[in-house]
Amino acid sequence: MTANDFRRIALGMEGAFESSHMDHPDFRVNNRIFATLTHDELLGMVSLTPEEQQRFMREHPSAFSPVNGSWGLQGATRVHLESVEEDALGEAMTVAWRLAIAKGPTKSRSKSAAGKTAKPARVTAGKAAAGKAAAGKAAAGKAAAPARTRTLKQLLAPYSDDVQDLVQAARALMLELLPKVNETVDSTGPYIHYSYAPGYKGVVGYITVNQKGLKFGLANGASLPDPKKLLQGTGKAGRHIVVNTPADLRAPGLRQLVRAAHTAWKKERA
């Protein structure tokens, strides 16, 4: 990968634009930085959560590492351009972009963001009173912040039509092979989960979207027989099948793996 590849992927995120701070390039959405390049453009950085940082470092140890100091502990993740693959970078970039979107716009807008200045929201007396009431309840521990939600359309918005079509086909397959499963779109990351109970232990399958296609995952894939050698990954439990074309979803053995994952999940909870 090159700096131009990094730049292309960053600017491919909806609403993203290039700016700079401290004399090196950065990439923003809603004026929030989600990725940067070093002065010499030999290294990149994506802003992840500490948990996502650990996942990418575990799955791609030569491509990702923490930035030095406290920023690294908070999720700032170095991208080694000479080692990272486009698939992995696209996924990490999308996670960073989603996290920036979830935080909302900053108070001040960058001049480089199409020269537009954000207008302050009009606050009526009723809204002000409601705001004070909500603040009082939160302070008293009586109100919880609502969970962020996101539609499938919003998740897929940054991706090409081909990738969106591929995700829809993968969804249809999951819903066919996992009867009455619950489908959940992740609130920030490029994930769709398929579960039968709340929490991670209820998940049977998942889809991870990236710029090339998707990963068709099985939460208990590490324990499943895989005679066709379709499953990839090194996690303790999860495994995935790389899907970049519609033909990959028709690979011999794929349907059997999903059915086996469902059967194994039911047996574990019997």
Phi, psi and omega per residue, in radians:
M1 nan 2.620 3.109
T2 -2.064 2.996 3.076
A3 -1.056 -0.631 3.124
N4 -1.165 -0.612 3.062
D5 -1.130 -0.778 3.102
F6 -1.011 -0.800 -3.132
R7 -1.108 -0.747 -3.128
R8 -1.070 -0.765 -3.127
I9 -1.188 -0.740 3.133
A10 -1.077 -0.800 -3.094
L11 -1.327 -0.170 3.051
G12 -1.354 -0.223 3.083
M13 -1.272 2.412 -3.089
E14 -1.040 2.249 3.095
G15 1.394 0.041 -3.101
A16 -1.379 2.581 3.046
F17 -2.534 2.748 3.137
E18 -1.633 2.378 3.063
S19 -2.414 -2.722 3.087
S20 -2.800 2.671 2.970
H21 -2.596 2.534 -3.092
M22 0.914 0.622 3.023
D23 1.158 0.434 2.995
H24 -2.384 2.680 -3.018
P25 -1.161 2.479 2.959
D26 -2.371 2.883 -3.077
F27 -2.238 2.280 -2.963
R28 -2.294 2.743 2.932
V29 -2.429 2.339 -3.012
N30 0.959 0.521 -3.118
N31 1.166 0.225 3.048
R32 -1.725 2.277 3.136
I33 -1.293 2.219 3.060
F34 -2.073 -0.202 3.127
A35 -2.758 2.692 3.096
T36 -2.520 2.877 2.945
L37 -2.093 2.598 3.074
T38 -1.264 2.958 -3.110
H39 -0.965 -0.737 -3.124
D40 -1.480 -0.045 3.122
E41 1.031 0.585 3.080
L42 -1.731 -0.323 -3.140
L43 -2.304 2.659 3.058
G44 -2.084 3.064 3.065
M45 -2.560 2.428 3.012
V46 -2.182 2.475 -3.112
S47 -1.611 1.841 -3.122
L48 -1.983 3.075 2.909
T49 -1.418 2.781 3.082
P50 -0.985 -0.619 -3.131
E51 -1.183 -0.767 3.112
E52 -1.168 -0.652 3.096
Q53 -0.997 -0.812 -3.135
Q54 -1.106 -0.668 -3.140
R55 -1.117 -0.824 -3.126
F56 -1.166 -0.648 3.101
M57 -1.151 -0.626 3.132
R58 -1.222 -0.733 -3.081
E59 -1.418 -0.469 -3.099
H60 -2.402 1.217 -2.996
P61 -1.090 -0.492 -3.135
S62 -1.502 -0.207 -3.040
A63 -1.756 -0.475 -3.050
F64 -2.250 2.500 3.061
S65 -2.683 2.753 -3.121
P66 -1.285 2.516 2.983
V67 -1.140 2.582 -3.134
N68 -1.109 2.579 3.013
G69 1.463 -2.839 -3.034
S70 -1.163 -0.535 3.113
W71 -1.067 -0.700 3.116
G72 -1.133 -0.651 3.116
L73 -1.160 -0.440 -3.141
Q74 -1.554 -0.037 3.059
G75 2.087 -0.102 3.079
A76 -1.121 2.114 -2.933
T77 -2.141 2.146 3.131
R78 -1.274 2.435 3.092
V79 -1.988 2.075 3.134
H80 -1.555 1.766 -2.977
L81 -1.073 -0.531 -3.102
E82 -1.269 -0.267 -3.072
S83 -1.977 -0.462 -3.003
V84 -1.305 2.490 3.047
E85 -1.632 2.667 -3.069
E86 -1.048 -0.656 3.128
D87 -1.016 -0.865 -3.111
A88 -1.179 -0.733 3.131
L89 -1.124 -0.729 3.120
G90 -1.064 -0.703 3.129
E91 -1.170 -0.798 3.136
A92 -1.114 -0.709 3.132
M93 -1.102 -0.695 -3.140
T94 -1.146 -0.713 3.093
V95 -1.069 -0.804 3.141
A96 -1.082 -0.738 3.132
W97 -1.105 -0.768 3.138
R98 -1.088 -0.711 3.127
L99 -1.098 -0.695 3.110
A100 -1.161 -0.715 3.107
I101 -1.057 -0.753 -3.078
A102 -1.108 -0.492 3.139
K103 -1.311 -0.311 -3.135
G104 1.445 3.001 -3.102
P105 -1.216 2.649 3.047
T106 -1.325 2.930 -3.124
K107 -1.170 -0.626 3.134
S108 -1.913 2.438 -3.132
R109 -1.685 2.476 3.116
S110 -1.223 2.473 3.098
K111 -1.108 -0.441 -3.117
S112 -1.393 -0.090 3.139
A113 -1.501 1.199 3.059
A114 1.083 0.316 3.078
G115 1.177 0.329 -3.096
K116 -1.738 2.510 3.097
T117 -1.924 2.287 -3.120
A118 -1.209 2.365 3.105
K119 -1.526 2.373 3.115
P120 -1.123 2.493 3.133
A121 -1.226 2.451 3.125
R122 -1.336 2.232 -3.116
V123 -1.939 2.047 3.094
T124 -1.514 2.918 3.131
A125 -1.063 -0.669 3.134
G126 -1.118 -0.747 3.130
K127 -1.157 -0.672 3.138
A128 -1.100 -0.745 3.123
A129 -1.122 -0.719 3.129
A130 -1.110 -0.671 3.127
G131 -1.110 -0.735 3.122
K132 -1.128 -0.705 3.133
A133 -1.101 -0.763 3.138
A134 -1.108 -0.711 3.134
A135 -1.099 -0.686 3.126
G136 -1.114 -0.716 3.132
K137 -1.157 -0.717 -3.141
A138 -1.104 -0.729 -3.132
A139 -1.109 -0.562 -3.139
A140 -1.499 -0.008 3.126
G141 1.301 0.359 -3.087
K142 -1.724 -0.171 -3.106
A143 -2.275 2.418 3.108
A144 -1.916 2.537 3.121
A145 -1.143 2.402 -3.128
P146 -1.143 2.508 3.125
A147 -1.173 2.425 3.094
R148 -1.231 2.418 3.093
T149 -2.191 2.770 -3.126
R150 -2.614 2.484 3.126
T151 -1.515 2.851 3.070
L152 -1.074 -0.684 3.120
K153 -1.037 -0.699 3.118
Q154 -1.180 -0.696 3.110
L155 -1.082 -0.750 -3.022
L156 -1.441 -0.184 -3.025
A157 -0.911 -0.685 -3.086
P158 -1.330 -0.115 -2.975
Y159 -1.766 2.790 -3.128
S160 -1.172 2.865 3.106
D161 -1.063 -0.656 -3.140
D162 -1.102 -0.755 3.134
V163 -1.167 -0.717 3.113
Q164 -1.072 -0.722 3.097
D165 -1.115 -0.677 -3.134
L166 -1.148 -0.724 3.107
V167 -1.099 -0.738 3.129
Q168 -1.081 -0.682 3.108
A169 -1.167 -0.700 3.122
A170 -1.158 -0.683 3.074
R171 -1.042 -0.819 -3.114
A172 -1.034 -0.672 -3.141
L173 -1.188 -0.773 3.106
M174 -1.031 -0.813 -3.083
L175 -1.192 -0.501 3.085
E176 -1.260 -0.753 -3.011
L177 -1.521 -0.289 3.123
L178 -2.038 1.514 -3.031
P179 -1.067 2.347 3.085
K180 1.033 0.470 3.134
V181 -1.336 2.658 3.069
N182 -1.595 2.232 3.114
E183 -1.791 2.229 -3.115
T184 -2.252 2.209 3.060
V185 -1.531 2.197 -3.128
D186 -1.088 2.533 -3.045
S187 -1.306 -0.378 -3.117
T188 -2.320 -0.713 -3.067
G189 -1.527 2.996 -3.088
P190 -1.471 0.906 -2.994
Y191 -2.165 2.565 2.962
I192 -2.211 2.189 -3.066
H193 -1.870 2.574 3.111
Y194 -2.183 1.996 -2.979
S195 -2.447 2.847 3.093
Y196 -2.068 -0.006 3.128
A197 -2.769 2.761 -3.141
P198 -1.116 2.656 3.065
G199 1.468 3.037 -3.071
Y200 -1.076 -0.633 -3.089
K201 -1.158 -0.298 3.117
G202 -1.527 -0.144 -3.077
V203 -1.395 2.305 3.061
V204 -1.857 -0.767 -3.118
G205 -2.388 2.920 3.114
Y206 -2.744 2.758 3.040
I207 -2.151 2.252 3.057
T208 -1.985 2.069 -3.056
V209 -1.561 2.461 3.037
N210 -2.467 3.141 -3.023
Q211 -1.187 -0.401 -3.137
K212 -1.650 -0.485 -3.073
G213 3.033 -2.016 -3.111
L214 -2.817 2.901 2.955
K215 -1.914 2.204 -3.126
F216 -1.718 1.758 -2.928
G217 -1.836 2.689 3.049
L218 -2.213 2.128 -3.015
A219 -1.090 -0.522 3.129
N220 -1.919 0.457 -3.037
G221 -1.051 -0.500 -3.106
A222 -1.113 -0.403 -3.100
S223 -1.728 0.058 -3.067
L224 -1.652 2.515 3.001
P225 -1.167 2.388 -3.062
D226 -2.383 1.238 -3.070
P227 -1.101 -0.458 -3.135
K228 -1.524 -0.029 3.109
K229 0.983 0.833 3.142
L230 -1.555 -0.521 -2.981
L231 -1.381 2.434 3.096
Q232 -2.208 2.889 3.123
G233 2.031 2.832 -3.070
T234 -2.239 0.182 -3.140
G235 -1.174 2.909 -3.127
K236 -1.165 -0.531 -3.077
A237 -2.238 -0.881 -3.029
G238 -1.312 2.576 3.008
R239 -2.465 2.791 -3.105
H240 -2.469 2.827 3.042
I241 -1.994 2.198 3.120
V242 -1.309 2.204 -3.108
V243 -2.168 1.893 3.125
N244 -2.009 -0.184 3.116
T245 -2.471 2.771 3.091
P246 -1.003 -0.536 3.140
A247 -1.107 -0.528 3.130
D248 -1.104 -0.512 3.116
L249 -1.308 -0.249 3.118
R250 -1.769 0.210 -3.104
A251 -1.061 2.330 3.101
P252 -0.993 2.294 3.119
G253 1.745 -0.296 -3.084
L254 -1.168 -0.856 3.139
R255 -1.047 -0.694 -3.134
Q256 -1.108 -0.628 3.117
L257 -1.140 -0.731 -3.137
V258 -1.148 -0.760 3.121
R259 -1.113 -0.680 3.121
A260 -1.149 -0.654 3.108
A261 -1.111 -0.712 3.121
H262 -1.144 -0.781 3.139
T263 -1.092 -0.765 -3.135
A264 -1.108 -0.690 3.135
W265 -1.103 -0.740 -3.124
K266 -1.157 -0.682 -3.141
K267 -1.143 -0.665 -3.128
E268 -1.124 -0.491 -3.086
R269 -1.835 0.121 3.125
A270 -1.254 nan nan
